[in-house]
């Protein structure tokens, strides 16, 4: 019997029988190959995700890959059998922000696969077909399960506007940081520094494109970088990232620290004329950028996967996430 994960309430989950929901008009049914776990999934399980950004009971799973198994009315039948990934934000497509392409700022309110809508920790997922991004035939679906976080850092890379020869730094050496480094390296920066808190991450950082590596407490500040992408989410990461920039440099924040974290000094931002951008989720253009890079071989996330577990091991997977230096990306397989 096929089963899905349902988190009933914080700290309480169970496996339930799964029956695929037939796709309605404009929808597609996807057979899930793999689903990734990130910190926000752990927040759902622990109950510390901000109110309004989760709806219990819930099947989690917003990082996924799979194969289209069926389509509803109005969706091209040629999609069936195609390998795909998909956007999570269920935007309205008619508000001003959606028409501008800023679908993660949809004014109709927050709705996202795996948080307020059923997610991919199940054998199948039914979603609007317009959210699908098709992959090349033969694409590695295990690696493709990391394209959701890749799309988020693709949004950061696009906002950073890195030009060949720029000096670039990435603060944070988790999944987001490594994927950001790989995407930014494709822009031919003169230097790509990665800043982390663990010396044992240097080898991986260099494999993902870093030309230099430094521990957090070795950052001197005022080092003249053109662009810094913050991907740590730690309390002091934003201020550390800003300190690396030259006057007029560009900062992109992707991490979400706990409430009360050290903020950016507005005087410093004004006097040094720093350009600050933020990322929460990924709009369609960022997804397209990540998928193109993946198809071209410029984005190869598979080495970040350290554990593949059956869906029934959801509880163990929650314990593993953030569980030590030997744990990278954890995937569940239905």
C-alpha positions as CSV (number, residue, x, y, z in Angstrom):
1,X,0.0,0.0,0.0
2,X,1.4,3.4,-0.9
3,X,1.5,5.9,1.9
4,X,2.1,9.6,2.5
5,X,3.5,11.6,5.4
6,X,1.0,13.8,7.3
7,X,2.1,16.1,10.0
8,X,-1.0,16.4,12.1
9,X,0.4,19.1,14.5
10,X,3.8,20.2,15.7
11,X,5.7,17.1,16.8
12,X,3.0,14.6,15.6
13,X,3.1,12.9,12.2
14,X,1.8,9.6,10.8
15,X,1.9,7.6,7.6
16,X,-1.5,7.4,5.9
17,X,-2.7,5.5,2.8
18,X,-2.3,7.6,-0.3
19,X,-4.7,7.8,-3.2
20,X,-3.6,10.0,-6.1
21,X,-5.9,12.9,-6.8
22,X,-6.9,13.0,-10.4
23,X,-5.8,16.2,-12.1
24,X,-8.6,18.7,-12.7
25,X,-8.7,21.4,-15.5
26,X,-5.2,23.0,-15.8
27,X,-3.6,20.5,-13.5
28,X,-1.0,17.8,-13.8
29,X,-0.4,14.6,-11.7
30,X,3.3,13.9,-11.0
31,X,4.8,10.6,-9.9
32,X,7.3,11.7,-7.2
33,X,10.9,10.4,-7.6
34,X,12.5,12.2,-4.6
35,X,11.8,14.9,-2.2
36,X,14.4,17.0,-0.3
37,X,14.2,18.1,3.3
38,X,15.3,21.6,4.4
39,X,15.2,23.6,7.6
40,X,11.6,24.8,6.9
41,X,10.4,21.2,6.9
42,X,11.9,20.8,10.3
43,X,10.1,24.0,11.4
44,X,6.8,22.4,10.3
45,X,7.6,19.3,12.3
46,X,8.8,21.2,15.4
47,X,6.1,23.9,15.2
48,X,8.2,27.0,15.0
49,X,7.4,28.0,11.4
50,X,5.8,31.5,11.6
51,X,2.0,31.7,11.8
52,X,0.4,32.1,8.4
53,X,3.1,30.1,6.6
54,X,1.8,26.7,7.5
55,X,-1.5,24.9,7.7
56,X,-2.0,21.7,9.7
57,X,-2.6,18.9,9.1
58,X,-0.2,18.9,6.2
59,X,1.8,16.7,3.8
60,X,5.1,18.5,3.6
61,X,7.5,18.5,0.7
62,X,8.4,21.5,-1.5
63,X,11.7,20.3,-3.0
64,X,10.9,17.5,-5.4
65,X,11.4,15.9,-8.7
66,X,9.3,13.5,-10.7
67,X,7.6,12.4,-13.9
68,X,4.3,13.7,-15.2
69,X,1.9,10.8,-15.0
70,X,-1.3,12.5,-16.1
71,X,-2.9,15.8,-17.1
72,X,-6.2,17.5,-16.8
73,X,-8.4,19.3,-19.3
74,X,-6.6,22.1,-21.1
75,X,-3.1,20.7,-20.5
76,X,-1.1,19.3,-23.4
77,X,-1.0,15.6,-23.4
78,X,2.6,15.7,-24.5
79,X,3.6,16.5,-21.0
80,X,2.9,12.9,-19.9
81,X,6.1,11.0,-19.4
82,X,8.2,14.1,-19.1
83,X,10.6,14.6,-16.2
84,X,9.9,17.7,-14.3
85,X,10.3,19.9,-11.2
86,X,7.8,22.6,-10.1
87,X,7.4,26.0,-8.4
88,X,5.9,26.0,-5.0
89,X,4.2,29.3,-4.8
90,X,0.5,29.1,-5.8
91,X,0.3,32.6,-7.2
92,X,-3.0,34.1,-8.5
93,X,-1.6,35.2,-11.9
94,X,-3.9,38.2,-12.1
95,X,-2.6,40.7,-9.5
96,X,-0.2,43.5,-10.3
97,X,2.8,41.8,-8.8
98,X,2.1,38.5,-10.7
99,X,1.8,40.4,-14.0
100,X,5.1,42.0,-13.2
101,X,6.7,38.6,-12.8
102,X,7.1,38.9,-9.0
103,X,4.9,35.9,-8.3
104,X,6.4,35.4,-4.8
105,X,4.9,38.8,-3.9
106,X,1.4,37.8,-5.0
107,X,-1.1,40.0,-3.2
108,X,-3.7,37.3,-3.1
109,X,-2.0,35.9,0.0
110,X,0.6,33.2,0.8
111,X,-0.1,29.7,-0.6
112,X,2.7,27.2,-1.2
113,X,3.1,23.5,-2.0
114,X,4.2,21.7,1.2
115,X,3.3,24.5,3.6
116,X,-0.4,25.4,3.0
117,X,-1.1,23.0,0.1
118,X,-0.3,19.2,0.0
119,X,3.3,18.6,-0.7
120,X,5.5,15.9,-2.3
121,X,6.1,13.6,0.7
122,X,3.8,11.1,-1.0
123,X,3.9,8.9,-4.1
124,X,2.2,11.5,-6.2
125,X,1.6,15.2,-6.3
126,X,-1.2,17.1,-8.1
127,X,-0.5,20.7,-8.9
128,X,-1.3,23.4,-11.5
129,X,0.5,22.4,-14.7
130,X,1.7,26.0,-15.2
131,X,4.0,25.6,-12.3
132,X,6.0,22.8,-14.0
133,X,9.5,23.2,-15.4
134,X,10.4,20.4,-17.8
135,X,13.8,18.7,-17.7
136,X,15.7,17.1,-20.5
137,X,15.0,13.5,-21.3
138,X,17.3,11.3,-19.2
139,X,17.9,14.1,-16.5
140,X,19.1,12.8,-13.2
141,X,15.9,13.1,-11.1
142,X,17.8,12.5,-7.8
143,X,20.0,15.6,-8.5
144,X,17.0,17.5,-9.8
145,X,15.3,17.2,-6.4
146,X,17.7,20.0,-5.3
147,X,16.4,22.4,-8.0
148,X,14.1,24.2,-5.6
149,X,16.9,25.5,-3.4
150,X,18.9,26.1,-6.6
151,X,16.0,28.3,-7.9
152,X,16.1,30.4,-4.7
153,X,19.8,31.1,-5.1
154,X,19.3,31.6,-8.9
155,X,17.0,34.4,-7.8
156,X,19.8,35.8,-5.7
157,X,22.3,35.4,-8.5
158,X,20.1,37.3,-10.9
159,X,19.6,40.1,-8.4
160,X,23.3,40.2,-7.7
161,X,24.0,40.9,-11.4
162,X,27.5,39.5,-11.3
163,X,29.7,40.5,-14.2
164,X,32.9,38.8,-15.4
165,X,35.8,40.0,-13.3
166,X,33.7,40.9,-10.3
167,X,35.0,40.0,-6.8
168,X,32.3,37.8,-5.2
169,X,31.8,36.3,-1.8
170,X,29.2,33.8,-0.5
171,X,28.6,33.7,3.3
172,X,27.2,30.3,4.3
173,X,28.4,26.8,3.3
174,X,25.2,24.8,3.5
175,X,23.1,23.7,0.5
176,X,22.1,27.2,-0.5
177,X,25.6,28.5,-0.2
178,X,27.2,25.7,-2.2
179,X,24.6,26.0,-5.0
180,X,25.0,29.8,-5.0
181,X,28.8,29.4,-5.4
182,X,28.3,27.0,-8.4
183,X,25.9,29.4,-10.1
184,X,28.0,32.5,-9.5
185,X,31.2,30.7,-10.6
186,X,29.5,30.4,-14.0
187,X,29.6,34.2,-14.3
188,X,33.5,34.1,-14.4
189,X,34.2,36.2,-11.3
190,X,37.8,37.3,-10.7
191,X,37.5,35.8,-7.1
192,X,34.9,33.7,-5.4
193,X,35.4,33.6,-1.6
194,X,33.3,31.4,0.6
195,X,32.9,32.1,4.3
196,X,31.8,29.4,6.7
197,X,32.1,28.2,10.3
198,X,33.6,24.8,9.6
199,X,37.1,24.2,8.2
200,X,36.0,20.8,6.9
201,X,33.7,22.5,4.3
202,X,36.6,24.0,2.4
203,X,37.1,21.0,0.1
204,X,33.5,21.0,-0.9
205,X,33.5,24.8,-1.3
206,X,36.4,24.6,-3.8
207,X,34.7,21.7,-5.7
208,X,31.7,24.0,-6.1
209,X,33.7,26.8,-7.5
210,X,35.2,28.8,-4.6
211,X,38.7,30.2,-5.3
212,X,39.2,31.0,-1.6
213,X,37.8,29.9,1.7
214,X,37.8,31.6,5.1
215,X,36.3,31.0,8.5
216,X,33.7,33.4,9.9
217,X,36.1,34.7,12.6
218,X,38.8,35.4,10.0
219,X,36.7,38.0,8.1
220,X,38.3,41.4,8.5
221,X,35.6,43.5,6.9
222,X,36.0,46.3,4.3
223,X,37.6,43.9,1.9
224,X,36.3,45.5,-1.3
225,X,34.0,42.8,-2.7
226,X,31.7,43.9,-5.5
227,X,29.0,41.3,-4.6
228,X,28.2,39.3,-1.5
229,X,25.4,36.7,-1.3
230,X,24.4,35.8,2.2
231,X,23.1,32.2,2.5
232,X,23.6,31.4,6.1
233,X,20.6,32.7,8.0
234,X,22.7,33.0,11.1
235,X,22.2,35.9,13.6
236,X,25.3,37.9,12.5
237,X,25.5,36.7,8.8
238,X,23.9,39.9,7.3
239,X,26.2,42.3,9.1
240,X,29.2,40.1,8.3
241,X,28.2,40.0,4.6
242,X,27.8,43.8,4.4
243,X,31.2,44.3,6.0
244,X,32.9,42.5,3.1
245,X,31.6,44.9,0.5
246,X,33.2,47.8,-1.2
247,X,31.5,51.2,-1.3
248,X,28.5,50.9,-3.6
249,X,28.7,47.1,-3.5
250,X,25.7,44.8,-3.9
251,X,24.3,42.5,-1.1
252,X,21.7,39.8,-1.5
253,X,20.2,38.2,1.6
254,X,18.7,34.8,1.3
255,X,18.9,33.4,4.8
256,X,16.1,33.9,7.4
257,X,17.6,34.3,10.9
258,X,15.7,33.9,14.1
259,X,13.8,37.0,15.4
260,X,16.1,39.5,17.1
261,X,19.1,38.8,14.9
262,X,21.8,41.5,14.4
263,X,20.5,43.9,11.8
264,X,22.2,46.0,9.2
265,X,23.4,49.4,10.3
266,X,21.3,51.9,8.2
267,X,24.0,54.6,8.6
268,X,26.6,52.2,7.1
269,X,24.2,51.4,4.2
270,X,23.6,55.0,3.4
271,X,27.2,56.3,3.8
272,X,28.7,53.4,1.8
273,X,25.7,53.5,-0.6
274,X,25.3,49.7,-0.5
275,X,22.6,48.1,-2.7
276,X,20.6,45.5,-0.7
277,X,18.3,42.9,-2.2
278,X,16.4,40.0,-0.5
279,X,15.1,36.7,-1.7
280,X,12.1,34.7,-0.4
281,X,11.3,31.9,-2.7
282,X,11.8,31.9,-6.5
283,X,9.8,33.5,-9.3
284,X,9.5,31.8,-12.7
285,X,12.5,33.5,-14.2
286,X,14.8,32.2,-11.4
287,X,13.4,28.7,-11.9
288,X,14.0,28.9,-15.6
289,X,17.6,30.1,-14.9
290,X,18.3,27.2,-12.5
291,X,16.8,24.6,-14.9
292,X,18.8,25.9,-17.8
293,X,22.0,25.8,-15.8
294,X,21.2,22.3,-14.7
295,X,20.5,21.1,-18.2
296,X,23.8,22.7,-19.4
297,X,25.8,20.9,-16.7
298,X,26.7,24.2,-15.0
299,X,24.7,23.2,-11.9
300,X,25.6,19.8,-10.5
301,X,24.1,19.4,-7.0
302,X,24.2,15.7,-6.5
303,X,27.4,15.7,-4.4
304,X,25.5,17.5,-1.7
305,X,23.2,14.5,-1.1
306,X,24.5,12.4,1.8
307,X,21.3,10.4,2.7
308,X,18.5,8.8,0.7
309,X,15.8,7.3,2.9
310,X,12.4,5.7,2.3
311,X,9.4,7.9,3.0
312,X,8.6,5.8,6.0
313,X,11.8,7.1,7.7
314,X,10.5,10.6,7.9
315,X,11.1,10.7,11.7
316,X,14.8,9.7,11.3
317,X,15.2,12.2,8.5
318,X,14.0,15.0,10.8
319,X,16.6,13.9,13.3
320,X,19.3,13.9,10.7
321,X,18.7,17.4,9.3
322,X,21.3,19.7,10.8
323,X,22.6,16.7,12.7
324,X,26.3,17.0,12.2
325,X,29.2,17.5,9.9
326,X,28.6,14.3,7.9
327,X,25.0,15.2,7.1
328,X,24.4,17.2,3.9
329,X,21.2,17.1,1.9
330,X,18.7,14.4,3.0
331,X,16.3,13.0,0.4
332,X,13.2,10.9,0.9
333,X,12.0,8.4,-1.7
334,X,8.4,7.3,-1.9
